[in-house]
Amino acid sequence: MITEIAMLYIKEGSERQFEIDFSTASKYISSINGYINHKILKCLEQSHKYVLIVEWKSLEDHTIGFRTSPQYQKWKEILHHYYEPFPIVEHYKSL
């Protein structure tokens, strides 16, 4: 299992609509083979900052399975215009 972590900075003033749209977009990521679960955390000190945590069975389930899928295109269409700057996505594994 691997964990994907992305720090999301949302354009200020768009937080509430982002949260609504994230809920909608969640069905696309969760439909991918190899997806385990995900959660999003909102920063208490900076209301436009979030952390996205997604667990996958393998790195390829995210980098190939999701990112080359039609579901990713929908995810991208719904969410990517909120990011400023575009997030850095990193992958981690347990030791």
C-alpha positions as CSV (number, residue, x, y, z in Angstrom):
1,M,0.0,0.0,0.0
2,I,1.2,3.5,-0.7
3,T,-0.1,6.9,0.5
4,E,-0.5,9.9,-1.8
5,I,-0.3,13.2,0.0
6,A,-1.0,16.6,-1.7
7,M,-1.0,20.0,-0.1
8,L,-3.8,22.0,-1.7
9,Y,-3.9,25.7,-1.7
10,I,-7.3,26.9,-2.8
11,K,-8.0,30.3,-4.3
12,E,-9.1,32.4,-1.3
13,G,-12.9,32.9,-1.3
14,S,-13.5,29.6,-3.1
15,E,-13.2,27.3,-0.1
16,R,-16.9,26.5,0.4
17,Q,-17.5,25.8,-3.3
18,F,-14.3,23.7,-3.5
19,E,-15.6,21.6,-0.5
20,I,-18.9,21.0,-2.3
21,D,-17.2,20.1,-5.6
22,F,-14.6,17.9,-3.8
23,S,-17.5,15.9,-2.4
24,T,-18.8,15.4,-6.0
25,A,-15.4,14.6,-7.4
26,S,-14.7,12.0,-4.7
27,K,-16.9,9.4,-6.6
28,Y,-14.5,9.5,-9.5
29,I,-11.3,8.7,-7.5
30,S,-13.0,6.1,-5.4
31,S,-14.2,4.2,-8.5
32,I,-10.6,3.4,-9.6
33,N,-9.1,-0.1,-9.3
34,G,-6.6,-0.1,-6.5
35,Y,-8.1,2.8,-4.6
36,I,-8.4,2.0,-0.9
37,N,-9.7,5.3,0.7
38,H,-9.1,9.0,1.0
39,K,-9.7,12.0,3.2
40,I,-9.2,15.7,3.1
41,L,-8.2,17.8,6.0
42,K,-8.8,21.5,6.3
43,C,-6.2,23.7,8.0
44,L,-7.4,25.5,11.1
45,E,-4.9,28.4,10.8
46,Q,-5.3,29.0,7.0
47,S,-8.8,28.4,5.7
48,H,-7.7,28.1,2.1
49,K,-5.2,25.3,2.8
50,Y,-6.1,21.5,2.7
51,V,-4.2,18.2,2.8
52,L,-5.5,15.4,0.6
53,I,-4.5,11.9,1.7
54,V,-5.3,8.9,-0.6
55,E,-4.3,5.3,0.0
56,W,-3.7,3.1,-3.0
57,K,-2.8,-0.6,-3.4
58,S,0.2,0.4,-5.6
59,L,1.9,3.5,-7.0
60,E,0.8,2.5,-10.5
61,D,-2.9,2.4,-9.4
62,H,-2.6,6.2,-8.9
63,T,0.0,7.3,-11.5
64,I,-1.3,5.1,-14.3
65,G,-4.7,3.7,-13.3
66,F,-6.2,7.0,-12.1
67,R,-4.2,9.6,-14.0
68,T,-4.8,8.0,-17.4
69,S,-8.5,7.3,-16.8
70,P,-11.7,9.1,-17.9
71,Q,-12.5,9.5,-14.2
72,Y,-9.3,11.6,-13.7
73,Q,-10.5,13.9,-16.6
74,K,-13.7,14.5,-14.6
75,W,-11.8,15.0,-11.4
76,K,-9.5,17.5,-13.1
77,E,-12.4,19.3,-14.7
78,I,-14.2,19.7,-11.4
79,L,-11.2,20.6,-9.1
80,H,-8.1,21.8,-10.9
81,H,-9.2,25.4,-11.4
82,Y,-9.3,25.9,-7.6
83,Y,-5.6,25.3,-7.0
84,E,-3.2,28.2,-6.6
85,P,-0.4,27.2,-7.0
86,F,-0.9,23.7,-8.5
87,P,-0.2,21.1,-5.8
88,I,2.9,19.0,-5.5
89,V,1.8,15.3,-5.1
90,E,4.1,12.9,-3.3
91,H,3.8,9.2,-2.5
92,Y,4.9,7.5,0.7
93,K,5.1,3.9,2.0
94,S,5.3,2.5,5.5
95,L,8.7,1.3,6.8
